[in-house]
Amino acid sequence: MKIDYKLHIIGEKMNYSPRKEFVEPLINSRKKIFEITAGNSYGKTFLLNLIAYACFADELDDRYILKSIKDSISRYNDAKYCELSYNLEFDLPDGDKLVLKKEVSKRRSVELKNREIKESKELHNSIAVLYDVPTNPSDRLNAVIRDLEIWNSNLHNKIHDYWIHLRDVERDFSSIRDEIKINEFKKLDISYAEAIDLVKTEISSFDDNIKHLNVITDLTKISNEFKKLLSLQVSLKKSEGQLKLLKKPKKGSKKDENKIGDLQRNKIVRVVEFKEILIGLEATISKNEDLANFIKEQPTLNDLTNSIVTVDIEEIINDEDYVKSINDFKDQVRKLDEEVSFFVRKMEGSKKYIVYSFLKTLLHQINDLIEDEADGILEQITNNNTSALKDEIRKNMDQNKSPDFTEVILYFKDLNKRIPNLIKEIYSLDSQIRKESNKQGFDEAGDRYNGKKAVIENYKERIRDTNSEIAILKNKLADFLDIDSTLINDLEKVNRMLSLNKGRFKNQNVLTNLPASLKENQLSKDAKSAEKDKIENKKLMNLARLQVEEGKSESQYSEAEQMRIKGIMLSMQFMIRNLGNFNDVISSINSGDLDRFKDEEEKDFMDIAGSIIAYSMDNKILRADGEYIRLENYDLLNKQFHCENNVIIRKDDISTGLASGNYLRQRINNVEGDYVIILLDEIGNMDRRTLDNVIQSIKKLDSNKRLVLALLTQPNSEGINVNSF
């Protein structure tokens, strides 16, 4: 066990960390049940709150934890209230560990059995947290009554599961294996497998054609670039010779007003395009209500978005430190992209989004089954008409419909690609305008010299671009073919490889129009792939039919057995329907509206409900003498416990300590989860004998290897005392 934390209460300007004498008895003990008594402000309740907070108890349903406790735990989420960091480790009964960590200003993290847990629901499915302050007996007994809703739901689900099982059995009543059908299905399976292999061979052939056509296309491009390079080099050499015959001018270059006008027009076009992108960004965010609200609710993110969409590109490129200004703006765009991407991932990972996606896929698969005339199997498996099943799926899709973030994702992808390029182009055009505007005039000889020099620079730039393009094409092709790029580093080698690849095609006509041939082969491949998918689906459907047929019984149930099973199923259907109707009755019980129960049927249910409540309390009530009396039923209408030997105890007559003890035992005995953490604060309203009974219930969890930790606290003015059990 490890307990380490640091708490800074901002308003109080106080810092807290573990008291050595307080936590060391816990850390050094091999036991898991501790009764802690200490004076006020020793940190008893904070330790319970800390463990509960680290286990996300503030996200438990109100049925499992009091709202006042949740509110107390939730305050540690408030960054204006406190700064909290902790590192907690608890040994699980099976030897693994539960690790709970948090750094200041960061999120809580949970590691269970060396695996990170990201959702609190997933954690609570394994680790149940029972946190209580047993001070109000009325609230406690009311909580026992409220558990009736959980019992009703569990019973409904259990009976429904039994009914599903018997329905599956009922399907076998008239199901006898048909060996003829089984043989036909097996022959079809072989036939489909052969057809799939044949189509795969054809797809492989198209893949080979596409590969070599792409290679020929790239080699042709490289060859043309080499030819272009040779031509440019010849022209450059010629122009350099002509330049030597011209006299160098004495003045600077001549200003070209036409060029300045063209540059300014190009710049305006790019600036307008830049502004349109930002307008589109604002519109894309506004169209998605969830994303817009997410940004508005965070002042820093909202300011960042406004700063981006209202930016003046002229101010950025004309800034004294323009490099920093440009990089700062790019960082703003990147930061917004990261925040939006995080939000989209969070939304797409939500339960609602996952359910909607699953239902959408399921609907497509059902339509595919219908198209393949296999919906009969689906109806046999689900015992539902496919049309009704589709309607139910669509209804659930409407209930779980989630926003579509496709447009947002695509827009930010395009934004990250276009914004840097546009800024670069606008800055380049602005620099060219300034440079051209600062030029001075020349004489005719100077113009000829500068004109020829400009031609030479143009050739050099085109040669650099061509060399760069050749390098890109060479490396791309070398990676694709997994060869050394030196094998295609000159025109002769490229043409030799080009001739070899063209020779692979018997029909040379396919090489006359490479784009058309590529498209034709790709379309043929796609058609064959679709054909393969269809055959594979038919093979799967045939295999499903085969499995269904092979799974049928070799002999029928007797008529008496069939009648008995059908009778049980009918009774269960009534029970399922009644348990569903009882939800309304339970709602009235939980709200305290007990005067509405007049009908005998409702009174009968109240009697059943009282028996369930008694059962949930282990059919025992702890008396003042420390002995248990058997509890037969709880009268919900009159608020009385009916016990053995006609003993009747009013709910309000049970003392505070006994009420707390009875309540806690019931909660502990019925707690769910593979492992359990129990936190009980202010247990002083129970005497030693009652408390020992509660501890005995906790020990049952320990003996069943489910208990992780149990902390029970109460005040004591005589220092710190820790008892372990």
N, C-alpha and C positions, 0 to 999 in steps of 0.2 A: 504494500500500500504506500502511496505517496500523496501528501497533502501540502501544496505550496501555493501561496497566492499573495497578491499585492493589491490593496484597495485604496484609492485616493478619493475622498469625498470633496468635490471641488468647492462647494459652498462653505463647508465647515473648515476647509484647509487642513484636513486631517488625513493621516496615512495609517493603514492597518496591515499587519502581516501576522502569520500564525504565532500564537503563544506556544513556546516550547513545551511547557507543562500541560498544555491543553491537547496538542495533537500527537505528542510522542507516545502516550499510552495507546493511542489508536494504531499508529504506524508500527509499533514494536510488537503488537499482539497478533497472534495467529487466529484469534477468534473474530467473529463477524457481527456480534450483537453487543452494543454498548449502551449503558445507561449513564448519561453525563449530568452531573449536578454541579452548578457553578453560580457565582454571583452575577448580578446584572452587569451588562457591557463587557462580559468576557468573550463574546462572539459566538455563543451557542447557536442562536437563531441564524446568524449570518452563515455559519458553517452549513446548516441545513439548506438555507437559501442558495448558497454557492453550489452545492452538489445538485440541487434541483435545477438551478439555472443552467449548469453545465450539461445536464441531461435534457434540456429543452422542455422542462415541465410546464413552462409558461405557454407552450403550444398544445397542451393536453385539452381534451374536450371538457366542458364544464361538468359533465357527468362524473368525471374522475378526480376533480380537484376543485376546491372552493375558489370563487372569484377573488376573494380577499387575499388568498395565498398567491394566486396568479398575479395580482396587481403588485404584491410585494416583490415577487421575483422579477417581474417585467421592468422594474425601475433600473435594473443594471443594464438595460438596453439604451438608456438615456445618456448620451455622451456629455450633455450639459450638467448632469447630476454627478457622474463619477467616471473615473478611469480604472478599469479592472483588468488584471491579467492573472492567469492561474495555470497550474500544471497538476492534474489529479490522475492517479493510477490506482485501479482496484483490481484485485485478483478475482477471476471468475471461478466457480466451483470445479470446472473441468481443467484448470491449469492455465487457461488463456487469460488475456488481460483486456480491461476496458480503460482506454486512455482518453482523457478529456483535457483540451488545451485551449488557451486564448491569450493573444497578445493585445496590448493596448491599441485601441482604434481598429482592431481587426475582428474578423468573425470567429464565432465559436467553432471548434473542430472536434470531431469524435472519431476514434479509431477502435473498432471492435474486432478482436481476434486478428490483428494485423491488417485489417481492411478498413479503408476510410468510409464512413457513413455520411451521406450528403443530405438526406431527408430525415426530419424528425420522426415522421411516421414509420420509416424503416427501423429507426432506433427503438421506438416504443413497441414495435412488434416483437423485439427480442428482450429489451430491458424495460420492465414495468416499474414506474416510479409511484410509490404510495406516500404522499406527503400530507400530513394532517395535523391540526391543532385541536385536540379533543376537549373543547371547553363548553360547547353548547349541546346538551343532550337532546334537546328537541330537534335541532338541525341534524344530529347524527341519526336518530331514528327515522326522521323524514328521508334521509339519504338511503336508508335500507329499503324504504317503501319505493323510492324512485328507481331503485335497481330492478323493480318489477318490469320496467320497459326492456331492460337488457335481457332478463330472463325470457320474456315473451318472444323477443326477436330470436334468441338462441334456440328456443323450442321450435319456433316456426321454421327456422332454417334446418334444424335437425330432422324434423318430420318431413320437410320438403325433400331433403337428401334421401331419406328412406323411400319416399314415394317415387323419386327418380329411379332409384335402384330397382324397385318392383316393376316400374314401367318398362325398364330394359328387360326384365325377366319375362314380362307379358308378351313382348315382341317375339320371344322364342316359342310361344305356344304353337304357332302354325309354321315355324321355321324348320324345314328339314333340308339337309344338304342335297344338292342336285349335282351328281358327279358329272353328268353330261355338260352342264353349264361350266363347271370347274375346268374341265378339259378344254372347252372352247375358249375360256378366258386365258388359259395357259398358252394355247396356240396363238391367240391374239397378242399376248405379251411378247412372244418370240418374234412375231411378224413386225410389231412396232419397233422392237430393238434393232432388227435388220434395217428397217426403213430409216431409223435415226442414224445408224452408221453410214448408210448411203448418202444421206443429206449432209452429214458432217464432212464426208470426203469431198462433196461438191463445194461446200463452204470453204474448205481448206484450199481448193483450187482457185476460187475467187480471191481468197486472201493472198495467195502467191502472186496472182496477176496484179492485184492492187499494189503489193509491195514493190514489184519490179517496175510498174508504171510510175510509181512515186520516185523510185531511184532514177529512172530515165528522165523524169521531169526535172529533178534536182540537178542531175548531171548536165542536162541541156542548159539550165540556167547558169551553172558554173562555167560551161563552155562559152556561152554568150558573154559572160562577164570577163573571161580571159581575153576574148576577141576585142571586146570594148576597151579593155585595159591596154592592149597592144596598140590599138588605134589612137588612144589618148596619149600614150607615151611618144608615138611618132609625131603627133600634132604638137606636143609640148616641146620636143627637141627642135622642131622647125621654128616655132614661135620664139624660143630662146635665142636661136641664131639670128632671127630678124631683129630682136631687141638689141643685140650687140651693135647693130648698124645705126641705131637711133641715138640721139643726144639726150642725156638726162636733163629734165627741166630743173629750173632753179626754184620755182615757187611750189606751194602745195597743190593738191588736187583741185579740180574745178567742181563747184557745187552743181548738182543735177536736180533742178526743181521738179522735173517729172518723176524722178526716182523718189524724191521726198514725198510727193503726193501719193504715189503708189504705196510707199511704206506707211504713211499715215492712214490711208484707207484700210490697209491690211490690219494695222493695229486696232482701228475702231471695230473692225469685224471681230477680232479676237476678244476685245474688251466686252463687246455686246454678248458674245458667246459665253464669256466668263460670268457675266451678271445673270444670264438666263439659267446657267447651271445652278447658281445660288438660289434663284427664284424657284427653280424646280425642286431643290432640296427642301426649302420651306414648305412647298405645296405637298411634297411626298410625306413629310412628317405630319402635317395638318390632316391629311386624308386618313391617317391611321390613328384613331382616337386613343387607343391604349398607349402607343408610343408617345403621342403628344402629351398626354397626362403624365407619363413617366418623366418626361423632360421638364415640364412645368413644375412638378412637385419637388424638383431639386434645383434650388437657386443657382448653384455653381454651374450645373449643366445647362440650365436655361440661359444664363449669361453667356456661356461658351457658344451656344447655338446662335444667339442674337449677334454676337461678335463676328461669327463666320458669315452669316447671311447679309450683314450690313457693311462688310469690309469694302474699302476703297482701294482697288488694285493700283491706282496711280500713286497713292500715298506710300504703298508698300515698295514699289520699284524705285521711287524717287527719294526714299529715306536715305539718310547719310550712311547708315549701316544697313544697306538693302539686303545683304546676305542673311543677316540675323532676322530681319523682318520677314523675309520669304520663308525661312526655316521655321520661325515661330508660327506663321499661318499654317504651314504644312502640318506642324505638330498639333495645332488646334483641330484640324480636319481629322488627323489620325486619332486623337483623343475622343472626338465625337463618334467616330466609327467604332472604336473599342467599346464605348458605353452602349451604343445601340446594338452592337453584336452581342454583348453580354445580356442585354434585355431580351433580345430575340431568342437566344439560347435558353434563357430562363422560361420564357413563355412556351417555347416548343417542348420543353421538358416537363411542363405542368401536366397534371393528371387529365385535365379537360382536353388538352391538345392531343395527348397520346390516345385517349379514348376515341376522339373524333377521327384521327388518322387510322386507328385500327378498324373502326366501323366503316370508313370509306373504302379501305382495302377489302374488308369482308364483303361489302356490297358488290365490288367489282368481281370478286371471286365467285360469288353466287351467280352473277350474270354470265360468267364464263361457263359455269356448270350448266346453266339453262341452255346456253348456245350449243354446248356439246351433248345436249339431251341427257344430262346426268342428274337432273334435279330430283329424280325419283329416289336416288340414294340419299340426298340431303333431307328429303321429307321423311325417309325411313329412319334416319339417324336422329333428327330433331323432333319427329312426330308433329311437324307443323307444315302447313301449306307454304310453299316458297313465296307466294305473293304476300301472304300475311307476314311472313318473316321479314321480307324486304320493307314492308310498311313500318314494322316495329323498329327496324334498324334506322330507317330515315327519321322516324320520330325521335329516336335517341340521338341521332346526328344533329337534329335541330336544337335539342336541349344542350348538347355539348359543343355547339358550333364555336370555332375559335377564329380569331383574325388571321388573315393571310399576309405573311411578311415577305412574300416573293418579290413584290415590287420594291420594297425597302432594301432588301439584300442586293438586288440587281442595280439599284440606283447608287448605293454606296460603293459597289464594285466599280461602276463606271466613273463615279466621282473621284475615287483614288487614282484612276488611270488618267483622267482628262485634266484635273486641276493642275498637277505639276507641269504637264506639257504646255498648257495654256500660259501659265506664269512664265515659263521659260521663253515661249514664243513672244509674249508681250514685252518682256524685258529686252529680248534680242532686237525686236523691231524698234523699241524706244531708243536703244543704243545706236542703231543704224541711223535713225532720224537725226539724233544729235550730232553724230559724226559727219553725216552728209551736209547738215546745216552749217557746220563750222568750216567747211572747205573754202579755199580761195580760188580765184581764177587763174588760168594759164594761157600761154600763147599756143599757136597751132602745133608747133613742134612738140611742146610739152604734152598737149592733148594726145598726139600720136604715140608718144612714149608711154604715157600713163594708160592709154587704151590698150596698147600691146601688153603692158605689164599686167593689166586687169585680166586680159585673155589668158596669160600664163598662170596667174593665180587661180583662175577658174579651172584650167586644166589640172593643176595640182590638187585642187579641192576634189575635183571629180575622180582623179586617180586615187586619192585617199579613200573616198567613199566607195569606189569600186573594190579596192583592196579589202576594205572592211566587210563589204557584202560577200566577197569571195571567201574570206575567213569564216564568216558566219555560216555560209552554205556548206563549206568544207567540213566544219566541225559537226554541224547537224547531221550531214550524211555519214560521216565517219562514225558518229555515235550510233546512228540507226543500223549501219552495216557491221558495227563492232570491228572496225579496221583502223589502221594508223592513217592519219590525215595526210602524211607525206606521199601516200600512194596516189593522191589526186591533187598534187601541189603545182601542176603545170598543165597547159592545154593539151599536150600530147598524151599524157597519162589519162586525163579526163576523157578525151575522145576515144582512147583505146577501151576504157571501161564502158563507155557509152555504147560502143559497137558490140561488146560482149553481151550486155543486157538486152539490146535490141534483138540480138540473134536468138534469144530464148523464145521469141514469138514466131510461130510458124506462119501466122497470118500477119504480114507486115502492115496491112491496112489499119490495124488498131493504133499504129504509131502516128498516123497522119493528123489525128486530132486527140492529143493526150487528155485534155480535160473531159472531152465527151466519153472517151474510153474508160477513164477513171470513174466517172459518174455511172456509166452503164454497168461496170463490174460491181460498184458499191450497191447499186439498186438490186442487182441480181443476188448479191450476198445477203442483203437485208431481207429479200423475199424468201430465200432459202432458210435464213435464221428464223423468220416467222413461221415457215412451214415446219421447221424442227421443233419450235416451241409448241405448235399445235399438236404435233404427233406425240411429244412428251406429255402434254396434258391428257391426251387420249389414253396414253399408256398408264398414267397415274389413275385416271378414272377406271380403266379396266382392272388395274391392280386393286383399287378400292372395292370394285364389284367382286373380284376374286376373294379378297379378305373377308368381305361380308358373307359370301356364300360358304367359305371354308369355316367361318365362325359359327355357322348355324348348328343347331343340335342334331344329333343323329337319331334322337327319339323324342316324342312329344310328352308333355306333362299329362298326368291323368286328369280326367274331367273334374274329379273332386279337388285336386290340387289347384286347378285353374280357378274354380269357383271360390276357393278359400282365399287365393291371392287377390282376385278381383274384389272380394268383399272387404279385405284389409285396405286395398287401394281406395275404395269408395269412402271408408271411414276416415282415412287420412285426408282425402280431399275436403271432407266436411271440417276436419280439424284445422287444415291449412286456411280454409276460408274464414273459420271462426277466429283463429288467432290473428288473421289480418284485420277482422272487424274489431277485435279487442283493443287495437291501437287507439281508437277513439275513446274507449272506456278508460284505458290507462292514462290518456291525456287529461281526462277529467279528474282522475285520482291525483295525478301529479299537480294539477292546478288547485286542488282542494275543493272542487265542486262535487261533493258527495251526495247532495240532496236530490240530484237528478235520477238516482238509481231507484226505480219503482218496480220494474218488471221482475218476475221471478227468475227469468234467464239471466238478467244482469246481476241479481242477488246471488245466483249460483256461481256466476263468474267471480264475484267479490269473495265468495267463500273459497274458490280455487286459488284466487290471488293471495288470500290470507295464508293458505297452506304453503304456497310457493315462498312467501316471505318468511314463514316459520322454517321451512327447509333451508332457505338461504342463510338463516341464523343458526344452522346446525341443530334445529329443533331443541335449543337450549337457551335458558335465561339464567344468568348468574344472579344469585340472591345475596342479600346482605350478610348472611351467615357463611358466605364463601362456597356454598353448595349450589349445584345446578338443579333446576327443575325442568322437566320436559315441557317443551312448548308445542302445543297441538296446532294452534291456528291464531292468526292475528285478525281481529274484527276491524276492518277498515272503517266501517260506518261509525262504530262506537269507540274506536281508538282503544281497544282492549286486547291484552294478550290472554288467550285461553290456554291454560296449562293442565297438566295431569291432575287427577283427583278433584276435578271441577274447580281448580284454583283460577281466579280471574284477577289479572293485574292491569290497572289502568296505565296507559303509556306515560302520563304525566307523574305517576307515583313512583316511577323508577328513578332513583337518585342520580345525581350528575355523574358520579364516578362509575356506577354500575352501567348507566346508559352508554358512557364512553367506552367502557370495557366490552359490552355486548356489541356495540357498533364496530369497534376496531377488530375484534375477533372475526366478525362476519366479513369485513373488508379484506383482512389478511388471508382468510381461508379461501376466498373467491378471487383473489388477484390473479390476473392472467399474465402471460409472458414467460419466455424460457428462463429468464433471470429476473430477480426482484431487488429493488432498493427501497427500504422503508425508512421514512423520516418522520418522527413524531415529536412535536414541540409542546411544551407546557403540559406534561403528563401528570402534574401535581394534583389534579382533581380525582385521581384514583388511589385507593389505598394499596399497600404492598401486596395483599392477597389478590386483588383484582388485576394489578399490574403484572403479577407473576403469571396469571392466566393468559394475558396478552402475549407475554414473552414466550409461553409454551407454544402458542400458535405460530410465532415467528420461528421457533426452533423446528417446527415441522417442515417449514420451507428449507431450513438449513439441512435437515436430514434428507430431504428430497433433492439436494444439490441444486437448489434454485436461488438461494440467498447470496447476494453480492455484499450487502452491507445493511445494518439496521442501527440507526442512531435515535435514542430516546432522551430528551432533555427536560430538565426542570430546574427552577431557581434554588439557590442555596447560598446563604450569606456567609458560610464558613469556608470559603475558598473553593478549589476545584477538586472533584472526586469523579473518577471514571471506573465503573464496574463493567466487567465483560462477562458474557454468558456463552 
